[in-house]
Amino acid sequence: MASGKGNSDKRFVYQEFGNDNSAALERPTQELPPQQQNVRVQATRSGRKGKTVTVITGFQVKPETLADLVKQLKAQCGTGGTVKDNDIEIQGDHKQKILEILIKLGYKAKISGG
């Protein structure tokens, strides 16, 4: 058969980004001190089946720092949370509490939205 579906070697006609996970394609993460970061705290329910989560956006830190921060926020709020796309999501409406914690840590934080 000349259809080409049985070929074991893959030929790419066009490939915009490589699959080799090379370091050349990674953007360097610039870690700013907390005083220079403007973060936003917002409670939202969109796309979460009616469950309220508090989303903190605007971080310019390394993933390790973000993981440590989400662990601390989860412990102080007594709830679950995660890091998604360089944003922190904490379960429940904890806007005010998270705002106070971030300000104590030195971040320039503001409540965003309603």
Secondary structure, DSSP 4 states (H G I P E B T S, - for coil): --SSTT-SS---S--SS-SS--GGGSPPPP---GGG-EEEEEEE-TTTTT--EEEEE---S-HHHHHHHHHHHHHHHTS-EEEETTEEEEES--HHHHHHHHHHTT-EEEE---
